[in-house]
Amino acid sequence: MTLLNHTTGFTPASGSIRRTIGYFLARAGRLINRFVAALIEQRARQASLVLLRSFDDRQLRDIGLDRCTLEHGLAQAAELRSRQQETVRRRRDTGQAA
């Protein structure tokens, strides 16, 4: 009888369930993080586009742009930034030094 009174409620199966739930929560957290980061990036791109559209042609020429390539230039910059961030993320995940 004393053995039954001292059970902890922890079984080997509950450990695997905890690991599975932990894994799921970690993946869900990363998914939400990436979604929020994408929304922030989209808003930043929109704000940059609005700012660049407010410049006159002379100001755009001074920074090396023209009015017809604004959106394309921002898309290229976003793609480059995305590739750089992915490279950093892969290095961090594999433990390589930058």
N, CA, C and O of each residue as an XYZ file, in Angstrom:
392
protein
N       0.797     -1.196      0.000
C       0.000      0.000      0.000
C       0.848      1.272      0.000
O       0.440      2.274     -0.587
N       1.970      1.258      0.618
C       2.780      2.470      0.670
C       3.333      2.835     -0.695
O       3.543      4.016     -0.972
N       3.572      1.871     -1.544
C       4.063      2.163     -2.877
C       3.032      2.927     -3.702
O       3.404      3.815     -4.469
N       1.804      2.621     -3.570
C       0.767      3.305     -4.328
C       0.545      4.728     -3.839
O       0.077      5.578     -4.596
N       0.870      4.989     -2.610
C       0.677      6.332     -2.070
C       1.762      7.303     -2.507
O       1.590      8.514     -2.368
N       2.876      6.803     -3.032
C       4.009      7.660     -3.368
C       4.222      7.783     -4.870
O       5.362      7.974     -5.296
N       3.221      7.688     -5.662
C       3.373      7.841     -7.109
C       3.428      9.322     -7.449
O       2.776     10.143     -6.805
N       4.206      9.652     -8.457
C       4.397     11.048     -8.839
C       3.467     11.498     -9.942
O       3.299     12.700    -10.153
N       2.874     10.586    -10.634
C       2.032     10.975    -11.764
C       2.822     11.161    -13.037
O       2.252     11.479    -14.081
N       4.137     10.966    -12.967
C       5.000     11.115    -14.132
C       5.283      9.737    -14.706
O       5.849      8.882    -14.025
N       4.901      9.521    -15.932
C       5.166      8.250    -16.597
C       6.106      8.500    -17.761
O       6.230      9.641    -18.207
N       6.767      7.480    -18.264
C       7.648      7.667    -19.424
C       6.904      8.250    -20.633
O       7.492      8.996    -21.416
N       5.649      7.924    -20.787
C       4.875      8.450    -21.915
C       4.663      9.952    -21.777
O       4.630     10.658    -22.785
N       4.521     10.456    -20.559
C       4.288     11.888    -20.401
C       5.519     12.690    -20.799
O       5.386     13.841    -21.216
N       6.715     12.114    -20.680
C       7.925     12.796    -21.133
C       7.939     12.998    -22.627
O       8.315     14.064    -23.116
N       7.528     11.974    -23.355
C       7.492     12.115    -24.807
C       6.390     13.083    -25.231
O       6.535     13.806    -26.217
N       5.306     13.091    -24.490
C       4.233     14.050    -24.796
C       4.724     15.469    -24.551
O       4.449     16.374    -25.338
N       5.451     15.657    -23.458
C       5.999     16.993    -23.174
C       6.968     17.436    -24.255
O       6.944     18.592    -24.677
N       7.824     16.521    -24.707
C       8.760     16.863    -25.784
C       8.012     17.228    -27.056
O       8.368     18.188    -27.740
N       6.975     16.463    -27.371
C       6.195     16.731    -28.581
C       5.505     18.088    -28.492
O       5.504     18.855    -29.455
N       4.928     18.379    -27.347
C       4.268     19.683    -27.160
C       5.295     20.801    -27.222
O       5.041     21.844    -27.824
N       6.460     20.593    -26.602
C       7.517     21.602    -26.650
C       7.978     21.862    -28.073
O       8.182     23.010    -28.468
N       8.142     20.790    -28.842
C       8.551     20.923    -30.236
C       7.494     21.684    -31.031
O       7.821     22.580    -31.809
N       6.238     21.330    -30.833
C       5.149     22.005    -31.540
C       5.098     23.486    -31.181
O       4.944     24.332    -32.062
N       5.224     23.806    -29.898
C       5.182     25.209    -29.472
C       6.362     26.005    -30.016
O       6.214     27.170    -30.383
N       7.535     25.375    -30.066
C       8.698     26.059    -30.629
C       8.485     26.348    -32.111
O       8.780     27.448    -32.579
N       7.975     25.367    -32.849
C       7.708     25.572    -34.277
C       6.635     26.634    -34.492
O       6.764     27.480    -35.376
N       5.583     26.590    -33.689
C       4.515     27.592    -33.811
C       5.053     28.979    -33.496
O       4.683     29.953    -34.152
N       5.921     29.076    -32.498
C       6.521     30.364    -32.153
C       7.361     30.915    -33.284
O       7.295     32.107    -33.583
N       8.159     30.057    -33.924
C       8.964     30.511    -35.063
C       8.087     30.942    -36.224
O       8.389     31.929    -36.894
N       7.005     30.215    -36.470
C       6.085     30.572    -37.546
C       5.460     31.939    -37.292
O       5.388     32.772    -38.196
N       5.012     32.166    -36.074
C       4.416     33.460    -35.720
C       5.454     34.563    -35.828
O       5.155     35.653    -36.317
N       6.683     34.288    -35.372
C       7.757     35.280    -35.470
C       8.017     35.682    -36.910
O       8.146     36.868    -37.215
N       8.092     34.707    -37.789
C       8.355     35.005    -39.201
C       7.190     35.754    -39.836
O       7.399     36.633    -40.673
N       5.976     35.416    -39.449
C       4.809     36.117    -39.968
C       4.829     37.588    -39.550
O       4.598     38.475    -40.372
N       5.103     37.838    -38.282
C       5.166     39.219    -37.785
C       6.315     39.968    -38.446
O       6.166     41.138    -38.799
N       7.457     39.311    -38.617
C       8.594     39.956    -39.279
C       8.253     40.313    -40.727
O       8.654     41.369    -41.216
N       7.520     39.445    -41.408
C       7.120     39.731    -42.790
C       6.168     40.920    -42.850
O       6.266     41.755    -43.748
N       5.245     40.993    -41.889
C       4.340     42.146    -41.844
C       5.098     43.448    -41.593
O       4.828     44.466    -42.231
N       6.043     43.407    -40.664
C       6.848     44.597    -40.371
C       7.651     45.007    -41.595
O       7.737     46.192    -41.916
N       8.241     44.031    -42.280
C       9.017     44.323    -43.478
C       8.147     44.930    -44.575
O       8.568     45.861    -45.262
N       6.948     44.410    -44.738
C       6.048     44.953    -45.751
C       5.678     46.405    -45.430
O       5.657     47.257    -46.319
N       5.391     46.676    -44.165
C       5.063     48.059    -43.778
C       6.256     48.985    -43.976
O       6.092     50.124    -44.415
N       7.444     48.508    -43.659
C       8.644     49.327    -43.851
C       8.862     49.612    -45.336
O       9.235     50.725    -45.708
N       8.631     48.607    -46.183
C       8.778     48.799    -47.620
C       7.762     49.814    -48.140
O       8.094     50.660    -48.970
N       6.517     49.729    -47.647
C       5.498     50.691    -48.052
C       5.872     52.103    -47.621
O       5.693     53.056    -48.381
N       6.393     52.240    -46.395
C       6.791     53.566    -45.904
C       7.943     54.122    -46.736
O       7.961     55.311    -47.054
N       8.903     53.271    -47.087
C      10.021     53.716    -47.925
C       9.532     54.161    -49.294
O      10.001     55.164    -49.832
N       8.594     53.417    -49.852
C       8.060     53.767    -51.161
C       7.317     55.108    -51.116
O       7.459     55.931    -52.020
N       6.540     55.318    -50.077
C       5.829     56.600    -49.934
C       6.830     57.747    -49.814
O       6.653     58.805    -50.419
N       7.883     57.524    -49.028
C       8.903     58.568    -48.862
C       9.614     58.852    -50.179
O       9.811     60.011    -50.544
N      10.002     57.791    -50.895
C      10.702     57.997    -52.162
C       9.804     58.648    -53.205
O      10.275     59.441    -54.020
N       8.527     58.323    -53.188
C       7.609     58.969    -54.141
C       7.425     60.454    -53.857
O       7.054     61.218    -54.748
N       7.683     60.860    -52.626
C       7.541     62.282    -52.291
C       8.743     63.103    -52.774
O       8.666     64.330    -52.828
N       9.850     62.441    -53.123
C      11.027     63.154    -53.616
C      10.776     63.649    -55.032
O      10.010     63.050    -55.788
N      11.432     64.751    -55.377
C      11.346     65.191    -56.769
C      12.428     64.464    -57.578
O      13.259     63.751    -57.014
N      12.410     64.650    -58.899
C      13.309     63.905    -59.775
C      14.778     64.198    -59.480
O      15.614     63.299    -59.575
N      15.104     65.432    -59.126
C      16.489     65.788    -58.824
C      16.990     65.049    -57.585
O      18.115     64.548    -57.569
N      16.157     64.981    -56.550
C      16.551     64.276    -55.326
C      16.726     62.777    -55.596
O      17.635     62.149    -55.054
N      15.865     62.215    -56.424
C      15.997     60.801    -56.765
C      17.279     60.541    -57.552
O      17.966     59.547    -57.318
N      17.600     61.450    -58.497
C      18.843     61.308    -59.264
C      20.055     61.379    -58.344
O      21.042     60.677    -58.562
N      19.987     62.224    -57.314
C      21.104     62.369    -56.378
C      21.413     61.065    -55.637
O      22.564     60.814    -55.282
N      20.404     60.247    -55.406
C      20.649     58.979    -54.716
C      20.710     57.802    -55.693
O      20.731     56.644    -55.275
N      20.736     58.101    -56.991
C      20.938     57.064    -57.994
C      19.691     56.318    -58.415
O      19.782     55.183    -58.883
N      18.535     56.926    -58.262
C      17.281     56.293    -58.669
C      16.550     57.174    -59.652
O      16.828     58.368    -59.758
N      15.622     56.588    -60.367
C      14.670     57.379    -61.132
C      13.269     56.870    -60.814
O      13.091     55.775    -60.281
N      12.303     57.675    -61.148
C      10.930     57.416    -60.711
C      10.380     56.071    -61.222
O       9.576     55.441    -60.535
N      10.792     55.635    -62.389
C      10.223     54.403    -62.953
C      10.805     53.133    -62.328
O      10.260     52.051    -62.542
N      11.893     53.232    -61.565
C      12.507     52.030    -60.989
C      12.390     51.967    -59.466
O      13.077     51.168    -58.829
N      11.548     52.781    -58.886
C      11.438     52.802    -57.420
C      11.008     51.450    -56.859
O      11.681     50.889    -55.994
N       9.904     50.938    -57.345
C       9.384     49.682    -56.793
C      10.328     48.523    -57.073
O      10.536     47.669    -56.210
N      10.897     48.486    -58.263
C      11.829     47.413    -58.605
C      13.077     47.485    -57.729
O      13.577     46.456    -57.275
N      13.576     48.685    -57.494
C      14.760     48.856    -56.641
C      14.496     48.426    -55.214
O      15.354     47.806    -54.585
N      13.315     48.746    -54.689
C      12.966     48.322    -53.335
C      12.800     46.806    -53.256
O      13.178     46.191    -52.259
N      12.247     46.210    -54.286
C      12.088     44.751    -54.305
C      13.451     44.068    -54.333
O      13.652     43.059    -53.656
N      14.386     44.607    -55.108
C      15.737     44.047    -55.155
C      16.419     44.173    -53.797
O      17.058     43.228    -53.336
N      16.289     45.317    -53.161
C      16.901     45.523    -51.850
C      16.305     44.571    -50.820
O      17.028     44.039    -49.977
N      15.000     44.356    -50.879
C      14.344     43.435    -49.941
C      14.821     42.005    -50.172
O      15.038     41.267    -49.210
N      14.988     41.604    -51.420
C      15.475     40.260    -51.727
C      16.901     40.067    -51.237
O      17.232     39.020    -50.680
N      17.739     41.059    -51.439
C      19.119     40.983    -50.963
C      19.157     40.869    -49.435
O      19.894     40.050    -48.886
N      18.367     41.687    -48.766
C      18.312     41.655    -47.297
C      17.804     40.303    -46.808
O      18.301     39.782    -45.809
N      16.833     39.738    -47.491
C      16.295     38.438    -47.123
C      17.351     37.344    -47.252
O      17.475     36.492    -46.372
N      18.110     37.366    -48.342
C      19.180     36.375    -48.524
C      20.249     36.509    -47.448
O      20.741     35.507    -46.930
N      20.611     37.752    -47.110
C      21.620     37.958    -46.069
C      21.126     37.454    -44.720
O      21.885     36.826    -43.982
N      19.874     37.717    -44.391
C      19.323     37.254    -43.123
C      19.240     35.737    -43.085
O      19.475     35.134    -42.038
N      18.912     35.112    -44.204
C      18.842     33.649    -44.263
C      20.221     33.037    -44.057
O      20.352     32.011    -43.390
N      21.252     33.661    -44.627
C      22.618     33.182    -44.437
C      23.018     33.274    -42.969
O      23.600     32.336    -42.423
N      22.713     34.387    -42.337
C      23.019     34.560    -40.911
C      22.250     33.539    -40.082
O      22.806     32.962    -39.147
N      20.986     33.307    -40.408
C      20.164     32.353    -39.668
C      20.730     30.935    -39.791
O      20.762     30.188    -38.814
N      21.178     30.568    -41.008
C      21.753     29.236    -41.197
C      23.041     29.074    -40.410
O      23.281     28.027    -39.810
N      23.877     30.118    -40.411
C      25.129     30.058    -39.643
C      24.846     29.922    -38.148
O      25.515     29.166    -37.443
N      23.861     30.653    -37.683
C      23.512     30.601    -36.257
C      22.979     29.218    -35.893
O      23.313     28.676    -34.839
N      22.154     28.654    -36.763
C      21.576     27.349    -36.481
C      22.608     26.229    -36.515
O      22.489     25.258    -35.766
N      23.614     26.348    -37.368
C      24.633     25.302    -37.455
C      25.804     25.559    -36.517
O      26.659     24.690    -36.346
N      25.855     26.738    -35.908
C      26.901     27.035    -34.941
C      28.174     27.574    -35.539
O      29.199     27.610    -34.859
N      28.145     27.999    -36.800
C      29.332     28.546    -37.445
C      29.525     29.992    -37.014
O      28.565     30.691    -36.691
N      30.775     30.429    -37.013
C      31.069     31.830    -36.684
C      30.815     32.691    -37.908
O      30.942     32.229    -39.042
N      30.458     33.938    -37.675
C      30.149     34.848    -38.784
C      31.398     35.361    -39.446
O      31.318     36.138    -40.397
